[in-house]
Amino acid sequence: MSVELQRLIDADPWDAGHWGILVADQESGEVLESLNAESQFVTGSTAKTFAVASALEVLGGDHRFRTPIVHTGVVTPEGRLSGDLIMVGSGDLTLGGRTTTAGSIAVPDFDHYDANAVPGMATITPQDPLAGINELARQVAATGVRHVDGDVIVDDRLWDPVSIGGVPITPTVVNDNLVDLLVTPGEPGDPATLDWRPKTAAFTVDADITTTPAGTAPSVTTDSDAAGHIQVSGTVPADAAAPFVATYQVPDPPAFARTLLVEALARNGITTSAPTVGPNPGDALPTSPEVAGLPVSATYTSPPFREYAKLINKVSHNLGANLLPPLMAVQRGQRTYEDGMAIERGVLAKAGIDPKSFTLVDGQGLPGDKAAPIAQTELLRELARWDDFSVFYDSMPSMGVDGSLANVIAPDDSAVGHIRAKTGTLIGTLDGQLALTTKALAGYIDAKSGRRLVFAIYLNDIPVASGSVADAIEIALDANEQLGAMAAAIYRSH
C-alpha cells in the first residue's frame, strides 16, 4: 500500500473501519494497490454498477420504453368511447417527467429521490413531471375521443408485484412515484409556506412547518393519517435555499397514475364516467394477450436507455436500479424480480466474474449486497471491452464535476475531471450501535501517467459514537471526501 493511501486509511475515525482496496491497470490487469482484495464487503450503491452493466447487456443502450394507451369498445362519430381506456405500464422510469427539449434526461447533482435522506441538499428538475401523461392525453384527444363511457385503467401487470425496502417497484412510474413537497422559509418564528407537485386530486396536503433561525438544522417529516392525505411538519432555517425539498412516497402507484391520467384527459377536453379518484380497477382488465391486441389510441416513447443509465449511476437512483431486474426478466420472457437477479448473475458469470466473489440480491445496493474489490475491478475491466462501454463510462459521476462526486474534491485539484466512479453509502448498526455500514467508491481513473486504471475502495463498519442520525450523515459525507482524496492520490501517484 502506498504511503499516501496508508496515511488516509490510518486517519481517525477511518482507522476503526474494515478496508478493502484494489487498483489495477485497465488494459494489463497489473495490480498496483491491494488490501483485502478477495474479501467481500457491503457494497452500498456500487452494486448499481453490476445492475446497470447487466441491463446494458440485456436491453442495450438504444432500448426505448413505449407506453401505449389502448381501448376496448368503439368510438362513435361524436367522440363517445363505449369501452375503457387502458394505459399499459412499460417500466419507463421517467415517463417524460425529466425529458429535456433535446431528448436527454435531466440529471441534477443531488436528486429529489434522496431529499428525505439528506435534508436540504436536493433540487427538483425544471421539467413537468406530468409531461408523458399529458402527451398521452393529447394524443387520445387527437383521435377524436371526447367522452369515455367506461373506466380509465392502468395495466400494471408487466411483471409480478414486488416491493424493495418498502417501495413498490411498478411498471408505471410518474415523478418517481413521489409527491414533491416544496418549502419556502419565512422569518424566524413565522410559518414556512408549502407548495407541492404534481398537483392532483389524489392528495390533499396540510403543513405545519416553522421557520427557525439561520444556521439551524432542518427537520421536516411527512406522514399520512388517511388515504389521500399528506401531513408535512417540522422546521426549516430562514437561510435554507428555496425550495427546500421533501418528498412523500406514493403507496399505490397504479391508482396515482390513473388519477393523473383522468385529470390529464380532462385538461384535453375528454370527460369520463368513472370517478377521478379511487382504486385502480385492475381486476376489470382483459387478459394481457387480449390487451396486446386492442386498438392503440396513443403511445409515449422514451429517450434511449443510455440516458436512464446516467440517471441511475450519477445520482444513485434507487428506484431506477430496482426497475432493472424485472425489466431484464421481461426482456427474457420471465416475470419476477428474482428472475432478473438470476439473469444479472448470469451476465456477470459470462463476463468472467467469479460468482464466489459477490453476493447480489437487489439492484439498489441494500445490506444483503456484497462484493470483493476484485469482483468490482474485474467487472470494470471487462466492461471496457464491450460495445456499450462508452454508455457505461458516460453514466458514471465525474469527480469534481457532476452527480454524487461533484463536490468531493477541491475545484482546483488536478484530479478534477479525470475520475469516473460510482459511490455507495449505507447507514445501519454495528453491535447494536449506529454505524456507517459502508462507504464505497469504484470506477476508472485516467491517471496523471497517461494510463487508465480501474479501482474499488470499500470502507465498512465505522461506529457513530453519538448515536445521532445527523452525525451519521455527516460522517458519511466526510467519508465521501476521504475516498475522493484517496482516488485523487491514486490519480497522481500511478
TAHUUR-V543918 format. One record per residue. N is the residue number from 1. RES is the residue in three letters. PHI is phi in radians with two decimals (NA if undefined). PSI is psi in whole degrees, -180 to 180 (NA if undefined). D_LAST is the distance of its C-alpha to the last C-alpha in Angstrom with 1 decimal. Layout:
N,RES,PHI,PSI,D_LAST + N,RES,PHI,PSI,D_LAST
This chain:
1,MET,NA,133,12.3 + 2,SER,-1.12,157,10.2 + 3,VAL,-1.03,-43,12.8 + 4,GLU,-1.16,-43,11.9 + 5,LEU,-1.14,-41,12.0 + 6,GLN,-1.12,-37,15.1 + 7,ARG,-1.08,-41,16.7 + 8,LEU,-1.23,-36,16.6 + 9,ILE,-1.15,-38,18.0 + 10,ASP,-1.43,-6,20.6 + 11,ALA,-1.22,148,21.9 + 12,ASP,-1.35,134,25.4 + 13,PRO,-1.69,9,26.3 + 14,TRP,-1.21,-23,23.2 + 15,ASP,-1.17,-15,23.7 + 16,ALA,-1.43,-10,26.8 + 17,GLY,-1.62,178,25.1 + 18,HIS,-1.87,121,24.0 + 19,TRP,-1.88,143,20.2 + 20,GLY,-2.38,128,18.6 + 21,ILE,-2.47,139,14.9 + 22,LEU,-2.58,129,13.0 + 23,VAL,-2.21,129,9.6 + 24,ALA,-2.49,157,9.8 + 25,ASP,-1.23,129,9.4 + 26,GLN,-1.06,-42,12.3 + 27,GLU,-1.35,-52,14.0 + 28,SER,-1.58,-23,14.0 + 29,GLY,1.46,2,13.7 + 30,GLU,-0.98,127,11.6 + 31,VAL,-1.44,127,11.1 + 32,LEU,-1.86,-33,7.9 + 33,GLU,-2.50,141,9.8 + 34,SER,-2.69,134,13.5 + 35,LEU,-2.66,116,16.6 + 36,ASN,0.90,41,19.9 + 37,ALA,-1.19,-20,18.4 + 38,GLU,-1.85,3,21.8 + 39,SER,-1.54,145,23.9 + 40,GLN,-1.47,138,25.2 + 41,PHE,-2.17,153,24.7 + 42,VAL,-1.10,128,26.7 + 43,THR,-1.49,-29,24.9 + 44,GLY,1.01,-149,26.6 + 45,SER,-1.31,-1,26.2 + 46,THR,-1.12,-16,23.0 + 47,ALA,-1.02,-25,25.9 + 48,LYS,-1.11,-25,26.6 + 49,THR,-1.12,-37,23.8 + 50,PHE,-1.19,-41,25.8 + 51,ALA,-1.20,-46,29.0 + 52,VAL,-1.16,-41,28.0 + 53,ALA,-1.04,-44,26.4 + 54,SER,-1.15,-41,29.6 + 55,ALA,-1.14,-37,31.8 + 56,LEU,-1.08,-38,30.2 + 57,GLU,-1.20,-40,31.0 + 58,VAL,-1.45,-44,34.6 + 59,LEU,-1.62,-42,35.5 + 60,GLY,1.61,148,33.3 + 61,GLY,-1.12,-22,31.9 + 62,ASP,-1.64,1,35.2 + 63,HIS,-1.05,136,37.4 + 64,ARG,-2.16,146,39.8 + 65,PHE,-1.61,134,42.0 + 66,ARG,-2.11,115,45.7 + 67,THR,-1.82,110,47.9 + 68,PRO,-1.69,157,51.6 + 69,ILE,-1.99,125,54.8 + 70,VAL,-2.03,173,57.7 + 71,HIS,-2.52,149,61.3 + 72,THR,-1.65,173,64.3 + 73,GLY,1.22,-166,67.9 + 74,VAL,-2.26,160,68.9 + 75,VAL,-1.85,124,68.8 + 76,THR,-1.32,165,72.2 + 77,PRO,-1.01,-25,73.0 + 78,GLU,-1.45,-2,73.0 + 79,GLY,1.58,22,69.4 + 80,ARG,-1.73,119,70.2 + 81,LEU,-1.55,124,67.9 + 82,SER,-1.41,-10,70.0 + 83,GLY,-2.08,-148,67.0 + 84,ASP,-1.82,151,63.6 + 85,LEU,-1.70,134,60.4 + 86,ILE,-2.24,119,57.4 + 87,MET,-1.65,125,53.7 + 88,VAL,-1.77,112,51.6 + 89,GLY,-1.10,135,48.1 + 90,SER,-2.01,-2,45.3 + 91,GLY,1.51,13,42.3 + 92,ASP,-1.18,118,41.3 + 93,LEU,-1.17,-33,39.1 + 94,THR,-2.00,-22,40.1 + 95,LEU,0.78,44,43.4 + 96,GLY,1.48,-9,42.9 + 97,GLY,-1.23,-13,42.3 + 98,ARG,-2.15,1,38.9 + 99,THR,-1.28,127,39.4 + 100,THR,-1.46,170,39.1 + 101,THR,-1.13,-21,41.5 + 102,ALA,-1.49,-3,38.7 + 103,GLY,1.53,8,38.6 + 104,SER,-1.62,180,35.2 + 105,ILE,-1.96,128,34.9 + 106,ALA,-1.21,130,34.4 + 107,VAL,-2.26,107,31.5 + 108,PRO,-1.34,171,31.4 + 109,ASP,-1.27,-33,28.5 + 110,PHE,-2.38,115,30.6 + 111,ASP,-1.54,156,33.3 + 112,HIS,-1.06,-21,36.9 + 113,TYR,-1.09,-24,36.3 + 114,ASP,-1.89,17,34.6 + 115,ALA,-1.04,-40,37.0 + 116,ASN,-1.34,-26,38.8 + 117,ALA,-1.28,-38,35.8 + 118,VAL,-2.27,86,34.3 + 119,PRO,-1.05,138,37.4 + 120,GLY,1.60,-2,37.3 + 121,MET,-1.83,-22,34.0 + 122,ALA,-1.34,151,35.1 + 123,THR,-2.21,160,36.5 + 124,ILE,-1.82,150,38.7 + 125,THR,-1.35,153,38.2 + 126,PRO,-1.33,-14,41.1 + 127,GLN,-1.21,154,42.2 + 128,ASP,-1.24,119,45.5 + 129,PRO,-1.10,-16,44.8 + 130,LEU,-1.74,16,48.0 + 131,ALA,-1.00,-46,47.1 + 132,GLY,-1.20,-42,47.2 + 133,ILE,-1.07,-43,50.3 + 134,ASN,-1.13,-39,52.0 + 135,GLU,-1.17,-40,51.2 + 136,LEU,-1.08,-44,52.7 + 137,ALA,-1.11,-40,55.8 + 138,ARG,-1.07,-42,56.2 + 139,GLN,-1.14,-40,56.1 + 140,VAL,-1.08,-45,58.7 + 141,ALA,-1.06,-36,60.9 + 142,ALA,-1.16,-20,60.7 + 143,THR,-1.39,-8,62.3 + 144,GLY,1.79,-1,65.4 + 145,VAL,-1.20,132,65.2 + 146,ARG,-2.16,-19,66.8 + 147,HIS,-2.65,141,67.6 + 148,VAL,-1.94,114,66.4 + 149,ASP,-1.28,-30,69.2 + 150,GLY,-1.52,-140,67.0 + 151,ASP,-2.00,170,63.8 + 152,VAL,-1.93,124,60.2 + 153,ILE,-2.29,142,58.0 + 154,VAL,-1.75,124,54.2 + 155,ASP,-1.60,104,53.5 + 156,ASP,-1.91,34,50.6 + 157,ARG,-1.79,17,50.9 + 158,LEU,-1.05,-35,47.9 + 159,TRP,-2.45,170,46.6 + 160,ASP,-1.19,143,48.0 + 161,PRO,-0.99,141,47.9 + 162,VAL,-2.72,145,44.9 + 163,SER,-2.19,141,43.6 + 164,ILE,-2.17,122,40.1 + 165,GLY,1.06,30,39.9 + 166,GLY,1.45,1,43.4 + 167,VAL,-1.83,124,42.4 + 168,PRO,-1.13,130,44.4 + 169,ILE,-1.78,94,42.3 + 170,THR,-1.98,153,44.7 + 171,PRO,-1.22,-13,44.9 + 172,THR,-2.00,119,46.3 + 173,VAL,-2.29,123,44.1 + 174,VAL,-2.17,123,45.1 + 175,ASN,0.94,42,43.0 + 176,ASP,1.02,22,40.9 + 177,ASN,0.96,41,44.2 + 178,LEU,-2.19,151,44.0 + 179,VAL,-1.81,122,46.4 + 180,ASP,-1.40,128,44.6 + 181,LEU,-1.94,114,46.2 + 182,LEU,-1.94,111,45.7 + 183,VAL,-1.83,132,46.7 + 184,THR,-2.03,118,47.6 + 185,PRO,-1.24,157,48.2 + 186,GLY,-1.92,-143,51.3 + 187,GLU,-1.45,152,52.3 + 188,PRO,-0.89,130,51.8 + 189,GLY,1.64,-19,54.5 + 190,ASP,-1.53,157,55.2 + 191,PRO,-1.15,144,54.5 + 192,ALA,-1.46,156,51.5 + 193,THR,-1.72,151,52.2 + 194,LEU,-2.21,134,51.0 + 195,ASP,-2.18,170,50.5 + 196,TRP,-2.69,162,49.1 + 197,ARG,-2.62,148,48.1 + 198,PRO,-1.32,148,49.2 + 199,LYS,-1.33,126,52.8 + 200,THR,-2.76,151,54.9 + 201,ALA,-1.21,-9,58.1 + 202,ALA,-1.13,-25,56.0 + 203,PHE,-2.44,142,55.2 + 204,THR,-1.85,151,56.9 + 205,VAL,-2.27,129,54.7 + 206,ASP,-2.03,144,55.9 + 207,ALA,-2.26,142,54.0 + 208,ASP,-2.44,81,54.4 + 209,ILE,-2.16,128,51.5 + 210,THR,-1.85,142,51.8 + 211,THR,-1.47,129,50.0 + 212,THR,-1.89,169,48.7 + 213,PRO,-1.02,152,47.8 + 214,ALA,-0.96,140,44.6 + 215,GLY,1.60,-10,41.6 + 216,THR,-1.39,161,42.9 + 217,ALA,-1.40,138,41.1 + 218,PRO,-1.29,155,42.2 + 219,SER,-2.67,97,43.9 + 220,VAL,-2.13,129,45.1 + 221,THR,-2.13,151,46.4 + 222,THR,-2.13,143,47.9 + 223,ASP,-2.64,175,50.5 + 224,SER,-2.57,124,53.4 + 225,ASP,-1.71,-5,56.9 + 226,ALA,-2.83,156,58.3 + 227,ALA,-0.99,131,57.3 + 228,GLY,1.43,7,56.4 + 229,HIS,-2.17,121,56.2 + 230,ILE,-1.89,131,53.0 + 231,GLN,-1.95,129,53.2 + 232,VAL,-2.10,127,50.6 + 233,SER,-2.49,164,50.8 + 234,GLY,2.27,-153,48.9 + 235,THR,-2.42,150,47.7 + 236,VAL,-2.35,144,45.4 + 237,PRO,-1.28,155,44.8 + 238,ALA,-1.08,-26,46.5 + 239,ASP,-1.70,14,43.2 + 240,ALA,-1.14,138,41.6 + 241,ALA,-1.12,132,40.3 + 242,ALA,-1.74,139,43.0 + 243,PRO,-1.44,142,43.2 + 244,PHE,-1.31,127,41.9 + 245,VAL,-1.83,126,41.2 + 246,ALA,-2.20,167,42.3 + 247,THR,-2.40,159,43.1 + 248,TYR,-2.14,126,45.7 + 249,GLN,-1.34,121,45.0 + 250,VAL,-1.21,124,47.7 + 251,PRO,-1.35,-24,49.3 + 252,ASP,-2.30,81,50.9 + 253,PRO,-1.00,-40,48.9 + 254,PRO,-1.09,-40,51.5 + 255,ALA,-1.15,-39,54.3 + 256,PHE,-1.03,-51,52.1 + 257,ALA,-1.11,-38,51.3 + 258,ARG,-1.08,-48,55.0 + 259,THR,-1.06,-44,56.2 + 260,LEU,-1.06,-37,53.8 + 261,LEU,-1.23,-43,55.0 + 262,VAL,-1.02,-42,58.6 + 263,GLU,-1.17,-38,58.0 + 264,ALA,-1.17,-38,56.2 + 265,LEU,-1.06,-44,59.1 + 266,ALA,-1.08,-40,61.5 + 267,ARG,-1.13,-21,59.7 + 268,ASN,-1.82,20,60.2 + 269,GLY,1.45,18,63.9 + 270,ILE,-1.98,118,63.9 + 271,THR,-1.65,160,65.9 + 272,THR,-2.34,150,65.8 + 273,SER,-1.40,-22,68.4 + 274,ALA,-1.38,156,65.8 + 275,PRO,-1.17,152,64.8 + 276,THR,-1.23,-44,61.7 + 277,VAL,-1.90,142,60.4 + 278,GLY,2.66,178,60.5 + 279,PRO,-1.14,154,58.9 + 280,ASN,-1.36,121,57.5 + 281,PRO,-1.40,61,60.3 + 282,GLY,-1.08,-27,58.1 + 283,ASP,-1.15,-18,60.9 + 284,ALA,-1.53,-1,62.9 + 285,LEU,-1.24,146,60.5 + 286,PRO,-1.11,173,61.5 + 287,THR,-1.10,159,59.5 + 288,SER,-1.03,-43,56.0 + 289,PRO,-1.07,-36,57.4 + 290,GLU,-1.18,-41,60.2 + 291,VAL,-1.07,-41,57.9 + 292,ALA,-1.08,-23,55.9 + 293,GLY,-1.66,1,59.1 + 294,LEU,-1.37,157,60.3 + 295,PRO,-1.09,140,60.5 + 296,VAL,-1.63,125,57.4 + 297,SER,-1.67,-26,58.1 + 298,ALA,-2.84,155,54.6 + 299,THR,-2.54,131,51.0 + 300,TYR,-1.86,127,47.8 + 301,THR,-1.90,130,44.8 + 302,SER,-1.45,167,41.3 + 303,PRO,-1.08,167,38.2 + 304,PRO,-1.19,158,36.0 + 305,PHE,-1.02,-27,34.0 + 306,ARG,-0.97,-32,30.7 + 307,GLU,-1.25,-37,31.8 + 308,TYR,-1.19,-36,32.5 + 309,ALA,-1.03,-40,29.0 + 310,LYS,-1.09,-46,27.7 + 311,LEU,-1.05,-46,30.2 + 312,ILE,-1.13,-46,29.4 + 313,ASN,-1.42,-41,25.6 + 314,LYS,-1.19,-38,25.3 + 315,VAL,-1.92,8,28.0 + 316,SER,0.98,58,27.9 + 317,HIS,-1.37,107,31.5 + 318,ASN,-1.13,-46,33.2 + 319,LEU,-1.08,-44,36.3 + 320,GLY,-1.03,-43,34.5 + 321,ALA,-1.15,-38,32.4 + 322,ASN,-1.34,-15,35.6 + 323,LEU,-1.31,-21,37.4 + 324,LEU,-1.16,-44,35.1 + 325,PRO,-1.02,-50,36.5 + 326,PRO,-1.16,-31,40.2 + 327,LEU,-1.14,-40,39.3 + 328,MET,-1.14,-39,37.7 + 329,ALA,-1.06,-47,40.8 + 330,VAL,-1.07,-41,43.2 + 331,GLN,-1.06,-29,41.4 + 332,ARG,-1.75,15,42.1 + 333,GLY,1.36,23,45.6 + 334,GLN,-2.06,-177,45.2 + 335,ARG,-2.36,-12,45.9 + 336,THR,-1.98,161,44.1 + 337,TYR,-1.06,-44,40.9 + 338,GLU,-1.15,-33,40.4 + 339,ASP,-0.97,-44,41.0 + 340,GLY,-1.16,-39,38.1 + 341,MET,-1.14,-35,35.8 + 342,ALA,-1.14,-39,37.0 + 343,ILE,-1.10,-43,36.0 + 344,GLU,-1.02,-48,32.5 + 345,ARG,-1.08,-34,32.2 + 346,GLY,-1.19,-40,33.5 + 347,VAL,-1.08,-42,31.1 + 348,LEU,-1.17,-41,28.1 + 349,ALA,-1.11,-42,29.8 + 350,LYS,-1.10,-30,30.4 + 351,ALA,-1.38,-1,26.7 + 352,GLY,1.64,11,26.0 + 353,ILE,-1.49,123,25.0 + 354,ASP,-1.06,119,26.8 + 355,PRO,-1.01,-22,29.6 + 356,LYS,-1.37,-7,29.4 + 357,SER,-1.70,2,25.9 + 358,PHE,-2.62,156,27.2 + 359,THR,-2.39,106,30.4 + 360,LEU,-2.13,125,31.0 + 361,VAL,-2.11,-8,34.4 + 362,ASP,-2.68,171,34.1 + 363,GLY,-1.46,-22,32.0 + 364,GLN,-1.35,-44,31.5 + 365,GLY,1.88,45,29.6 + 366,LEU,-1.37,176,32.5 + 367,PRO,-0.97,-24,32.5 + 368,GLY,-1.28,-11,33.3 + 369,ASP,-1.54,126,30.0 + 370,LYS,-2.40,151,27.5 + 371,ALA,-2.71,150,24.5 + 372,ALA,-1.49,149,22.0 + 373,PRO,-0.89,-36,18.3 + 374,ILE,-1.17,-33,18.5 + 375,ALA,-1.14,-44,21.2 + 376,GLN,-1.14,-46,19.3 + 377,THR,-1.24,-34,16.2 + 378,GLU,-1.15,-38,18.7 + 379,LEU,-1.04,-47,20.6 + 380,LEU,-1.10,-39,17.7 + 381,ARG,-1.16,-43,17.0 + 382,GLU,-1.13,-41,20.8 + 383,LEU,-1.02,-33,21.3 + 384,ALA,-1.10,-15,19.2 + 385,ARG,-1.68,-7,22.1 + 386,TRP,-1.44,153,24.9 + 387,ASP,-1.08,-33,27.1 + 388,ASP,-1.60,19,26.8 + 389,PHE,-1.02,-40,23.0 + 390,SER,-1.07,-32,23.2 + 391,VAL,-1.13,-47,25.6 + 392,PHE,-1.13,-47,23.4 + 393,TYR,-1.04,-44,20.3 + 394,ASP,-1.19,-21,22.6 + 395,SER,-1.37,-16,24.1 + 396,MET,-1.43,142,21.1 + 397,PRO,-1.00,142,21.0 + 398,SER,-1.73,121,18.7 + 399,MET,-1.11,127,17.2 + 400,GLY,1.43,3,19.2 + 401,VAL,-2.14,-53,21.5 + 402,ASP,-2.67,175,23.7 + 403,GLY,1.02,-149,25.0 + 404,SER,-1.25,-5,24.1 + 405,LEU,-1.95,13,20.9 + 406,ALA,-1.04,-36,22.7 + 407,ASN,-2.15,24,22.9 + 408,VAL,-1.52,-18,20.2 + 409,ILE,-2.26,161,18.3 + 410,ALA,-1.13,147,20.0 + 411,PRO,-1.03,-26,21.0 + 412,ASP,-1.69,9,19.5 + 413,ASP,-1.16,137,16.0 + 414,SER,-1.14,-17,13.6 + 415,ALA,-1.45,-10,12.1 + 416,VAL,-0.97,129,15.7 + 417,GLY,1.45,-1,16.3 + 418,HIS,-1.88,2,12.8 + 419,ILE,-2.24,125,13.0 + 420,ARG,-2.00,120,15.9 + 421,ALA,-2.70,156,16.9 + 422,LYS,-1.85,134,20.1 + 423,THR,-1.56,165,21.3 + 424,GLY,-2.62,135,23.8 + 425,THR,-2.52,135,26.4 + 426,LEU,-2.49,134,29.5 + 427,ILE,-1.94,128,31.9 + 428,GLY,-2.61,-138,34.5 + 429,THR,-2.28,154,36.0 + 430,LEU,-2.39,115,35.1 + 431,ASP,0.92,42,38.1 + 432,GLY,1.39,4,40.3 + 433,GLN,-1.99,144,38.2 + 434,LEU,-1.01,139,36.3 + 435,ALA,-2.66,155,32.6 + 436,LEU,-1.39,101,29.3 + 437,THR,-1.11,-44,29.3 + 438,THR,-2.68,145,25.8 + 439,LYS,-2.30,126,23.0 + 440,ALA,-2.39,157,20.4 + 441,LEU,-2.66,131,17.6 + 442,ALA,-2.63,140,16.3 + 443,GLY,2.92,-143,15.0 + 444,TYR,-2.11,144,12.5 + 445,ILE,-2.22,120,9.5 + 446,ASP,-1.49,91,9.5 + 447,ALA,-1.17,160,6.1 + 448,LYS,-1.02,-29,6.9 + 449,SER,-1.22,-18,6.1 + 450,GLY,1.86,-10,8.8 + 451,ARG,-1.73,156,8.2 + 452,ARG,-1.66,133,9.4 + 453,LEU,-1.99,154,8.5 + 454,VAL,-1.95,147,11.4 + 455,PHE,-2.62,155,11.8 + 456,ALA,-2.48,129,14.9 + 457,ILE,-2.22,124,15.8 + 458,TYR,-2.12,133,19.5 + 459,LEU,-2.19,114,21.5 + 460,ASN,-2.00,147,25.2 + 461,ASP,1.20,62,28.4 + 462,ILE,-1.77,114,28.2 + 463,PRO,-1.20,148,32.0 + 464,VAL,-1.84,100,33.5 + 465,ALA,-1.02,-37,35.9 + 466,SER,-1.31,-21,38.3 + 467,GLY,1.30,9,38.8 + 468,SER,-1.56,132,38.6 + 469,VAL,-1.10,-39,37.3 + 470,ALA,-1.05,-41,36.5 + 471,ASP,-1.18,-36,34.4 + 472,ALA,-1.10,-42,32.7 + 473,ILE,-1.11,-41,31.7 + 474,GLU,-1.11,-41,30.5 + 475,ILE,-1.12,-40,28.3 + 476,ALA,-1.10,-41,26.9 + 477,LEU,-1.17,-40,26.1 + 478,ASP,-1.11,-39,24.5 + 479,ALA,-1.15,-34,22.4 + 480,ASN,-1.03,-43,21.2 + 481,GLU,-1.20,-36,19.9 + 482,GLN,-1.11,-45,18.4 + 483,LEU,-1.22,-32,16.4 + 484,GLY,-1.09,-41,15.5 + 485,ALA,-1.11,-36,14.3 + 486,MET,-1.16,-43,12.1 + 487,ALA,-1.12,-39,10.6 + 488,ALA,-1.14,-37,10.3 + 489,ALA,-1.13,-40,8.6 + 490,ILE,-1.10,-41,5.9 + 491,TYR,-0.97,-44,6.0 + 492,ARG,-1.36,-30,6.0 + 493,SER,-1.67,-14,3.8 + 494,HIS,-2.17,NA,0.0
